[in-house]
Amino acid sequence: MKGRRIIVVLFAVSLFFAGCSGPDGGQQSRKIVKTAVVEPSVQHKIAEFPGRVIAAREVNMAFKVSGTLQRIIPDEGDFVKKGEIIAIMDDRDYQLQYNAAKAEYANVKAQAERVFALYADSAATPQAFDNAKYGLAQIEAKYENSKNQLSYTRLSAPFDCYIQKHIMENASVVGAGMPVVTVISASVPEVEINIPASEFADRDNFSEFSATFDFMPGERMALEPVSISPKANANQLYTMKLRFADGRKSYPSPGMNTLVEIVSYGSDSLYTSIPSAALFSQNGKSRVWVLEDGCVHSREVVVSSLNLDGKAIVSSGLETGEQIVSAGVHKLHEGESVQVMDKPSETNVGGLL
């Protein structure tokens, strides 16, 4: 009975080593190999587009009422704080209308209040009460409108800005809504580029943005995306806006030309990435050692490209997650039993111990 158990154990051991062998056909010595896991290939591409620095906001400012432009106060290029007066219209006619409406409002209000008091004492009819109430509401609206019209003769800055251009000259007669002056925001400027449909379709893979300028050789300024137009223009290009993102004290001025670089990253499920050192050639074909159940097996692969970072991009022959030998590939043989090198601990810097 004891002899039969020994035979069974020996038979199981022989099955375990049946698929593997040592370099001389035996199983007594196993080489220690370094391995790597096949990873999905993360492809990246770099595209460059000419662009132009623009103000984050540019507004053509206009009066809400018509009249004679009396004066544009700041000069072109001047900085103006939010709320400061930019332009003044001749307000004499609007001032007269306001004064008349104000006096009429005061008179009607006094009369209406007397009717309201009489009505409270049951000395006025409901019709008189309604007429007084309606008349007061009408004159109040007229008074508020005249007050607004007068205030519209002053044009104030909607935000901190610079005066970009005087569109109208002093003493010009301007209509309501007619642009008088152009202002640009004083906030961080933006960069505008136009991208083709192919890049627009790949916009979800955009990862890094930067700009270079001829007057700043060798320097690259980081950008961050602001918006992409969802509709192509007449040239079938999509407008993209980006903002400077490196927190500088000063930035290139609106109107300057630039070159914008966009780096895109995307994972191609059909391609895999392995260390270049895992490759070896046999009969003119690229191959790798795949580790299965402690044994190595040669497998042909198709290499798409070799990268400068020491990685090889494989288009076929491997699947993500497989384990391959990544060093010493020229010393192995088909079906050879190997031992995987232990990974160094996190405290063993460089794997020296």
WOWO-V118972 format. One record per residue. N is the residue number from 1. PSI is psi in whole degrees, -180 to 180 (NA if undefined). D_CENTER is the distance of its C-alpha to the mean C-alpha in whole Angstrom. Layout:
BEGIN
n=<N N>
psi=<PSI PSI>
d_center=<D_CENTER D_CENTER>
END
This chain:
BEGIN
n=<1 2 3 4 5 6 7 8 9 10 11 12 13 14 15 16 17 18 19 20 21 22 23 24 25 26 27 28 29 30 31 32 33 34 35 36 37 38 39 40 41 42 43 44 45 46 47 48 49 50 51 52 53 54 55 56 57 58 59 60 61 62 63 64 65 66 67 68 69 70 71 72 73 74 75 76 77 78 79 80 81 82 83 84 85 86 87 88 89 90 91 92 93 94 95 96 97 98 99 100 101 102 103 104 105 106 107 108 109 110 111 112 113 114 115 116 117 118 119 120 121 122 123 124 125 126 127 128 129 130 131 132 133 134 135 136 137 138 139 140 141 142 143 144 145 146 147 148 149 150 151 152 153 154 155 156 157 158 159 160 161 162 163 164 165 166 167 168 169 170 171 172 173 174 175 176 177 178 179 180 181 182 183 184 185 186 187 188 189 190 191 192 193 194 195 196 197 198 199 200 201 202 203 204 205 206 207 208 209 210 211 212 213 214 215 216 217 218 219 220 221 222 223 224 225 226 227 228 229 230 231 232 233 234 235 236 237 238 239 240 241 242 243 244 245 246 247 248 249 250 251 252 253 254 255 256 257 258 259 260 261 262 263 264 265 266 267 268 269 270 271 272 273 274 275 276 277 278 279 280 281 282 283 284 285 286 287 288 289 290 291 292 293 294 295 296 297 298 299 300 301 302 303 304 305 306 307 308 309 310 311 312 313 314 315 316 317 318 319 320 321 322 323 324 325 326 327 328 329 330 331 332 333 334 335 336 337 338 339 340 341 342 343 344 345 346 347 348 349 350 351 352 353>
psi=<-45 -38 -36 -38 -40 -42 -41 -44 -46 -37 -40 -41 -40 -35 -38 -41 5 -37 -6 155 161 179 -26 17 -9 178 8 -27 132 133 147 126 151 135 166 154 133 127 156 144 126 104 147 149 156 128 144 141 135 143 -179 137 132 159 147 -34 135 124 133 112 142 154 152 -9 161 157 -165 125 117 -45 139 116 -59 153 165 133 -12 148 137 132 156 131 -15 148 131 -44 151 136 151 114 12 -45 -41 -31 -40 -43 -40 -45 -42 -44 -36 -43 -43 -40 -43 -41 -48 -37 -42 -43 -42 -39 -34 -40 -40 -39 -42 -39 -36 -28 12 29 2 148 158 -36 -41 -39 -47 -41 -41 -41 -44 -44 -38 -41 -40 -49 -30 -42 -41 -40 -45 -39 -43 -34 -41 -44 -40 -41 -27 -7 3 130 117 157 128 -17 169 126 173 146 112 -44 139 115 -41 154 156 144 2 145 122 147 164 130 -2 123 136 -41 147 131 150 145 152 5 -177 127 173 169 135 131 167 128 148 172 -34 -40 -35 -41 -24 14 -27 -17 0 131 -40 140 138 162 145 152 145 -34 -2 66 136 -2 136 130 128 144 161 143 145 -51 158 127 131 -8 135 152 -170 -23 13 38 150 129 127 135 138 156 142 136 14 13 40 165 -27 152 162 149 151 139 -18 144 151 169 120 132 129 125 128 138 136 144 125 112 -18 -14 150 163 132 162 139 -29 -13 -12 144 160 139 118 39 6 144 135 165 161 118 131 122 121 40 2 154 140 132 138 134 139 159 118 124 -43 159 123 159 -17 10 10 147 135 120 127 -22 155 -20 158 147 133 -16 153 130 160 131 1 150 32 -21 -3 7 163 155 129 7 139 131 165 130 132 134 143 138 148 162 -26 -11 83 125 -2 33 -17 NA>
d_center=<76 75 75 73 70 70 70 67 65 65 65 61 60 61 59 56 57 58 54 54 56 56 57 60 60 61 59 60 57 53 51 48 45 41 39 35 33 32 28 26 24 20 20 17 17 16 16 16 16 18 16 17 17 17 17 15 18 21 24 27 30 33 36 36 40 42 44 45 42 44 42 38 38 35 35 33 30 31 29 30 29 28 31 33 35 34 37 40 42 46 46 50 51 48 50 53 51 50 53 55 53 53 57 57 55 57 60 59 57 61 63 60 61 65 64 62 65 68 66 66 69 70 71 69 68 65 65 65 62 60 61 60 57 56 57 55 52 52 53 50 47 49 49 45 44 46 45 41 42 44 40 39 40 38 35 32 29 26 24 25 25 26 29 28 31 34 34 38 41 43 46 44 44 41 40 38 35 35 33 34 32 28 26 22 21 21 18 15 15 12 12 13 13 15 14 17 18 18 14 13 15 13 10 10 11 8 8 9 9 12 14 18 21 24 26 24 25 24 21 17 15 12 8 5 3 5 7 9 13 14 18 19 21 24 23 21 18 15 13 10 9 7 9 11 11 14 16 19 22 21 19 20 21 20 22 21 20 18 17 14 13 11 12 12 14 16 20 23 25 28 28 28 28 31 33 34 37 38 39 43 44 47 49 46 44 41 42 41 43 42 43 45 47 48 48 47 46 45 43 42 38 36 34 31 30 31 28 28 27 31 29 31 29 32 31 34 37 35 33 31 33 36 37 38 40 38 41 45 44 47 50 49 51 51 51 52 51 49 48 44 44 43 39 40 39 36 39 40 38 38 40 43 45>
END
